[in-house]
Each structure stands twice: as C-alpha cells, then as structure tokens.
C-alpha cells in the first residue's frame, strides 16, 4: 500500500462521512442537494481535520458531477481559466477551493460571474471564520456551513472502521481495550490525526496486537491543536475571549498557550482584535490600537517569539476597564433598522429634491450641525448609545453626550436656519 491510512479511509459518499448530522442528516442541506439534484455553492469552515474537503468531494460524487480541486494560495489564473473552459464544455463543474479565504481580488472577480450564472458550483473550504475573512461578494453567493470538530464517539467509530475495512488494516490487528478512546482524546476532533496515530502504532507493532504502551511510546504529545482534556477548537478561542472579558490574565494565558501550540496566529488575531473592540471598546481605545500593533509585530517576527507581544497585549486587555457600549449601540440600531427601515430625512440626502435653500443642510454653518435631527422623524429621540461609566475616557464622552442631548434635535431645518442665522447676526 503506497498511500496513507487517512487517505485510504476518506469517504467517497455522504453516507460514509463521520458525524456532521446537521449537514448530512435526513433533512439536512447536503442531503437535500443530492435528493433534489439541486446543489448550490457553499463555504465550509471549521478546524483542520474535521472533514471539509471530504464533505465537498463526497457531495460531488453523490451528485455525479465532475469536480476539480483548486488551492487559493498556490493556484494561478491559468489553472482557473482551464477549470472555466472545462465547465463551459461540460455545462457545469463542481470546484473545491481549499483555503478559499486566500482568494485574491483578481481571482474572485474572475470567478464571480461563473458562480453567479451557475456554470461553477464551488465548495470553498477554510479554517478561517468566513464572516471575517471571506470577501462579501463571494460570501453573498454561497451558503455558509460550519463543519464541526468530530466528537469522541465519531473518532472511535472511524478507528473501528479503519481496523476492519479492506481499505484500512483489513482485520490484520487486534487492539487493546481503551486504545481507541485514548487516541480519540488526543486527536481533538481531527480524524486525520487519529488515523495517523493508528497507522504509526501498526508499524511499530511486532505481534499484530496494538497495546496502550505501543501507542503511548509512538506519540510524544497530543494533537498540536489542543491537549487531551479540553473541548474543541472554537471552544478554546471562546475560553480565551471569556477570560479576557472576565479580567482573568491567568485563564487567558492558559488558552493562549493552547492556541500557540497550534501555531494558529490568524485565528488568534481575529478573535483578540474582535475582543478588544467588543469588550474593551470605548473604555480604553488605546488598548484596541495596541492590540492591532501587537499582532502586526507578532506576524513580522513569527513564533516562538511572537508569543511575547501577544501575551503582553492580552494581559493589557484582561486588566483594562471594559465597555460593550459601542457593540450594544450598533446592535440596537440594527434591530431597529430590521423592524423599521426608514429612509434618511430629505434634508440629509446627498441630492435633496424639491427643497428651498433654507430647508437644506448647510455645509457652511458648523454652528448648526449639533442641533439638527439626524434620525428619521419616526425615531426622533431614540437613543442607541448608552454609555458605560467604567473609565475616565468614556465618562468624558458621556458628559459631552449629555450636553448634546440637552440641545434637543429638530427636523425643521428652515426654522433652525432662520433662528440661528438671527442669533449669529
């Protein structure tokens, strides 16, 4: 056998895929794609080894559609042109795009019309959160699907399959009780890692009996994503954010250490910068700025030294005052907008029509600007921003906010113009 166990055990049909019942269950999305012969472009995101590419290729096989692989990091425009020409000849083509978050603008622009008209059906695979890393133009044309880390039971089921499968170890080995559970715990939801563990153990085994000692001697550390006692990938990122929010630098350092072991600077950067603006925000804007700078430095120097600026800024965020006022303000505004999408008042529009000169917004009267009503009339007096008084900085903002609220706002620009013009004279 010249290929790895993990490669030989890769499912070719959705029926053979481990876990992911939210995607391939009886009424789930991919099942319906196959049942109704009506696939759509998707973005599959999740941690390494959870089965993103496997799901995509199994879907293509079940649909009986030819598919091609394209890597967004290494693939060039010439390869893309060949794929598009093949699609034109066959009428449609399924394209699995690995590391889709690295697709540059030129490649995206090249693909977009073909995704739009259905010539190409893509399955973009990424470890990055697509809501942060995928261009909106691509994202809006695809269904976003989270591929979750496999459970302990899923990994054990996969190992049992590999032990007996003709493509696997073909019943040539016996395994001591507890071995599969031990490997599954070390794998942190990564089935590739579990298969590799089993394969190495089978190579080291002399008498066709794989014992716990053989497994332990062949593996020096747990899967680099996380250690064996923790939950999965996104839970670790969540633990880091909640430790920062709860002002616990020790908890934050623990979860940071796990993510550093995974060499996962990109996920760290996205989550920590988001945390800075979400949880610290206006209580300490300089800390938000320092977070961006720290990750710029970290990416320049790389691991292992990158751990130093990252650890420094995370401790800074932990011990900083917190304010979620800006997040709460935009969420309140979005909620209001969803219920009542009122247009901007006529006098605020870029090219107001049918207004007299003294009814228009005056670009030359800065003394009037803080008196004007900017909300639509139906939302007059609505306050989305509620200050958190957790720092001197936001207290100063709140004081200015109170002063502005005392002015009141009026929609009658003409009256305001005339009144202020008289006072000004």
N, C-alpha and C positions, 0 to 999 in steps of 0.2 A: 504494500500500500504506500503510495507516494504522496498522499495528501494527509492533512491533519485530521484528527478525530472530529474537531469542531466543524471543519469544512464538510466532512462526510455526513455529519448529522444535521446539516442545515435542511430545514423542511422545504419541500417544493410545492406544498399545498397549504392553504389556510387551516385545513383540518388537522395538520400535524404541528401547528405552531403552539408553543407553550404559553399558557396564561393569556393575557390581553383580551379577556372576555368582553370588555367594554368596546373593543374594536371588531372582534370576530365572533361574538356571541350570536344567538339565534336571530335577534332583530337589530344587530349592530351594523355600523356603517359599511364595513368591508363585505360583510355577508350579503347585504342588500345590493352593493355594487355588482357582486357576482350573480346573485339571483335574478336581478333585473337587467343584467348586461349593460349597465349604465354607470361606468366609472367616472370619477371627477379627479382633478388634480388635488393633491394633498401635500401638506407639510407634516412630516413625522418627527417629533422631537422627544428626546429622552436621553438618559445617561448611556455611556458606552456599554455594548454587550447586551442590551435589552431586546434587540431583535428588530430594529428599524428597517434595515436593508432586507432582512429575511422576510418581513411582512410585505414589503413592497414587491419583491420578486415572486413571493407566493401568490400575491394578488394578481400579478400579471399572468402567471401560469394558469390560475383558475379561470381567468377571463379569456385565456387562449389568445393573448395579444403578444406579439413580439416585443421584447424590451431591450433597452441598451443602458449601460452604466456610463455616467459622466461625473467626473470629480471636479467640483467647482474650484478647488485650489490649483490643480495641476492641468486640467483640461484647457484647451485653447479654442479659438474661434473656428479654426479649420475643422476640428473634431465636431464642433457644434453644427457647422454647415453640412457635414456628412450625415449627421443624425437627421437634420431637417430635410435633406434631399431624400433620405431613405423613407421618412414619414410621408413625403409627397408621393412617392412611388407606391407605397402600401396603403395609403389612405389614412392611417393613424399609427402612432407609435407610443409605447409606454417608456418613459425615460426616468431612470432612478438617478437622482442627483445627490451624490454624497457631499457633505459639508456645504449645503446649499446657502448657508449664511455668508459664505465667502464669495458668492457670485457677484462679480463687479458690475458696475452700471452698464458697461458696453454689452456684456453678455446678457444681462437682464433685458435690456432694450431689444436685443436680437431675438430673445425667446418670447417676449410678451405677446406679440400678435399671434404667434402659433399656439400659445396656450389659450389665448382668448378665443380663437376660432375652433379649438378642439383638435387641431392637427396633432399636437403633442399633449399627451396626458402625463404630467410629471408627478413623481413622488420624491419630494425633497427631504433628505434625511439630515438631521443636525442634533448635536448635543447642546446647542445654544437655545435659549428661550426665544421663539420666533417673534414674540410680541416686542422684544427689544432689539433683535438682531437681523430680522428679515425686512427687506425693503417693502413698504406698504403696497407698492404696485404689484409685486409678486404675491404678497400675503392676501390681498383682496381677491385674487383669482383662485385661491386654494382653500380647501378645508383644513383647519388646524387640528391635528390629532396628537395627543400626548401618549407616548409609548412608555409604560411604567416599568420600573425595575421588576424583575421576576421575583416571586415570593420564594421562601424556603422550600415550600412544597413543590413549586414549579421546577426548581433546580433539581430536587431529588428525583422527580418524575423524569426529567431529561437524562439524568445519570443512569437511572434504571433502564431507560430506552437504549442508551448507548451500550450498556453492558450486554444486551441480548440481540441488538439489531445486527442484521447482516452487513450493514454499512459501518457498524461500530465494532465492538470487541467480540461479537458473534459467539457469546456464551463460552469464551475461552478462559474466563477468570471467575473466581469466587471472591466475594468481598466481605470482610469482617463487619459485623453489626456496628452501626454508628459512624462508619466511614463516610457515607454519602451525606449524612447530616453535618458532619464536620466540614467537608468540602463546601457544602452549600452555605454554611455560615461564613466561611472565608471568602466566598465569591461575591458577596454584596450585590446580588441580583444580576451578575454578569455570567451568562451561561457559557460564553467562550472560555472564560477563566476556569469554570468548573470542568469543562471538557478537557482543557489543557492539564489540569491537576490530575484527572483520571488517566490521561494518556501517559504522563510522566511516571505515575505510580505503576502503570502496567509495564513500562520499560524497565523499571528498577526491580520489578518482582521476578524472583527466580523460580517459584514453585506454583505459579498461577493462583496464588492466594494473596490478595491485597489487604494488608493489615493497617491498623491505625499508625503503627510505628513507621511503616514504609511511607505513608502519606506525610506524616509529620517530618520525617527526615528529608523528604524531597521538596518541602515547601518551607522557605525561610521566613516568610511574612505573609500576612493576609493580602488579599487583593488591594492594590495601591489606592483604590477609591476610598475605602474606609476600613476600620478594624472590625473584628468579628462580632462585637457586642452592640453595634449601633444599627439604627434604621438606615434607610437608603439615601441615595444621592441628594434629592431635593430636601429631605428631612434634615440633612446636615447643614445645608445652606440656610434653612429655616431656623435651625438651632443657633446659628451664628447671628442672624438678624435679631432674633428674640433676646439673645444675650446682650447685644448692643442696646436694644430698646430698654431692657431691664437694668442697664448700667452695671453689668457684671463682666469686668475685664477677664476674669479667670475662665468663666464659661466661654467667652468669645475666643480666648487663646486656644482652648481645647478644640473647638470646632474649626478654627483657623488652621490648627496643626493638621487636622484630618484632611482638609482641602489642599494644604500644601503638599502632603504626602501624595495626593493625586496629581500634583503638578498642574492644577486647574486654575490658572491665573485669570482666564477670561470670565469664568463663572463668578469668581471672587470679585472681580472688578465690577461687573454688572450689579451684583447683589449689594456690595458695600456702598457703591455710589448711590444706588437707589435708596438704601437705608439712610444714608447721610441726609438726603433731601427730604425723605419721607418722615423720619423720626426725629431728626435734629432740626433741620429746616431753619426757620427764622430765629430760633433760639440761639444759633451760633453759625451764621452764614460762612464765616471764615473757616470753620471746620469742614464744611462742604467743599470749599475751594481747596483746602489742604488734602482732602481725600482724592480729588481728581489729580492733583500734582503728585501725590504719593504713588498712585498707580502708573502714572507716566514714568516716574523714576523706576518703579519695580519692573516694568516691561523693558526698560533700557538695560538694566543690569542682570535681569533674569534670576531664576532660582539657582542656588540656595540663598544668595544674598538678598533677593527680592523680599524675603520674609521680614526683613528689618523695617523698611519703610511701611510695609503693610501692617505689621504688628503695631508700629508706632501710631499710625492714624486710627486703627481700630480701638486702641486704648483711649485715644483722644475722643472718639465718638462715644465710647462707653461712659466716660466720666463727664461728658458735656451735658448741659441742660437740654431738655427735649421739648420739641413743639411740633405737633402734627397739624397746626392751624392751616398751613398752605394746602396740604392734601385734603383736609376737610372742606376747605373753601372751594376747591375745584370740583370735588365730588358733589358738593351741594349744588353748584352751578350746573353740572352735567345732569343731575337728577331733575332740576327744574327745567332744563332745556328739553329733556326727553318727554316731559309731560306737556310743556307749553313752548314750542319753538317759535317764539315771537321774533319778528324782524327788528332790525335796528330802527330807532326813530328816524323820520325823514331828514332831520337836520344833521344827523351824524353820517349819512350815507356819502359815499365818495362823490357821486354826481347827483345831488338833490334836484328834483324836478318840480316846478310849479311853486317855488318859494320866493318870497320877496327877499331883497338883500338883507334886511334887518331880521329876517327869520332864519338865516343861515348861520352855521358855525363860523365864527370869526377867527381866522388864523392869526390875526394881528392884535388880539385882545387877550393876552395871557392872564390878565387880572379877572377875567370872567370864567376861565376854564374850570376852576374848582367849584363853581356854583351851578354848573349845568347838570341836568339829569341825563345820565348815560344809559340807565336801564330802560327797557320798554315801559310804556305807561302802565301796563297791567302788573308789572313787577316793581312799581315805584315804592321805595323804602325797604326793599328786600335786602337783607344782609347775609351774604355767603361767608364772609371772612369774620371769624370770631377769634380774637387774639388769645394766645396762651401767655400768661404773665410769668413765664419761667426764667426770663433773662432780662437784663437791663436793655439789651438791644430791642427786643420785641415790646418791652414796656414803652420805649421811646416811640416805636411805630404806633402803638396803641393810643398814645397821647395825641399824636398827630391825627390819627383816625377819628378820635372823639371830636377834635376841633372841626374836622371836615364835616362830620355828621351834624354838628350844630348848625352849619350853614343852611342845611336843607338843600334839596335839589329841585329845580323847576324845569318843566318841559317847555315853558313859554319863553322861547329864545328871544322873541321880539320884545316882550316886556322886560326881560333881563338886560337885553342890549340897551334899550332906552333908559332904563333905571341906572345902570352902571355908567352909561355914557354921560348922563346928567351929573352923577356924583364925580365922575372923572373930570368934567369941566369945572 
